[in-house]
Amino acid sequence: MALVGIGNSPLLDDEEYWQNLKGGFMLGGLPMANPSGMIQTVSNVVHGYREYKTQDAMIQSSVMNREYDNINRASTAEFAKLAFQNREQYVMSVID
């Protein structure tokens, strides 16, 4: 039970253990405490920014495609309406 912190632990009064624990936390637990952690943090920020810009471009592209499709449907409906009003020659000249 002492290994899980319940009861009297033999490490409770071990000063070297506590110093090593604090030093290990400072070096490995904090991301900015060592150079590799700093590089990883910068890399994560750059990766997150690139992912955000990619998603933004994809969303903008899909919105533009949707609007372009709406314009195409509207023009197709207008051509169909003109064709049904016996203006086939005008419709064919616009399409060509």
N, C-alpha and C positions, 0 to 999 in steps of 0.2 A: 504494500500500500504506500510505502514511502516513495516509491518510484513515480507515482502519479501525483504526488504532492499532498497526500493525506497522511497525517501523522508526522513523526519526527524524521526528517530527511538527513542523511549524513552530509549532504551538500549545503544545508542551511547555513552552517558556519564556515564554509570553505570560501575564503576571500578570493582566491585565484579563479575559482569557478565563476564567481559573480563578475569579476573583471573581464574574463573571457566572454561571458555572455553579453555584457554591455558592449564590448568591442566588436563582437560578431554582429550584434544588432546594428551598430552604427555603420559597419562596412557593408553588410549584406542586406539589412532590412530597409535602409533608406535608399531610394533610387538615385539621389544626387550625391551620395557620399563617396562613390568611387567612379572612376572614369567610364567603366563599362556601363554602369547604370545611367550615367549622363548621356552616353551615346545611344543607349536603348531608348531613353525618353525622347531625345531629339528625333530618332528614327520613327518612333510611334507618332509623334506630332506630324512629321512630314507625310507619313503614310496616311494618317487620318485626313489631312488636307487634300491629298491627291484623290482619296476615295470620295470625299465631299465634292470636289470639282467634277469627277467622273459622273457621279450621280446627278449633279446639277445639269451637266451636258446631256445626259440621257433623258432626263425629265423634259428639258427644253426641246430636245429633238422630238420626243413623243408628242408634246403639245403642238409643235409646229406641224407635224404630220397629221394630227387630228384636224387642225384648222385647214390645212391644204385639202384634206379629204372632204371637209365641209364645203369648201369653195368648189371643188370638182363636182360634188353632188348637186349643188345649186346650179352650176352652169349646165350640167347634164339635164336637169329638170327644165331649165329654160329652153334648151335646144329641143327637148321633147315637146314642150308646149308649142314652140314655133312650128315644129314639124307637123303637129296635129292641126295647125291653123293654115295648112296648105302653103307653107313657105319653105318647102324642102330645098329649093335651089339656094336660098339665102343661108340655110343651115349648112349645106354642103360647102358653100364658098367660105364660110367662117371656119369650118373644121379643116379645110385644106389650107 
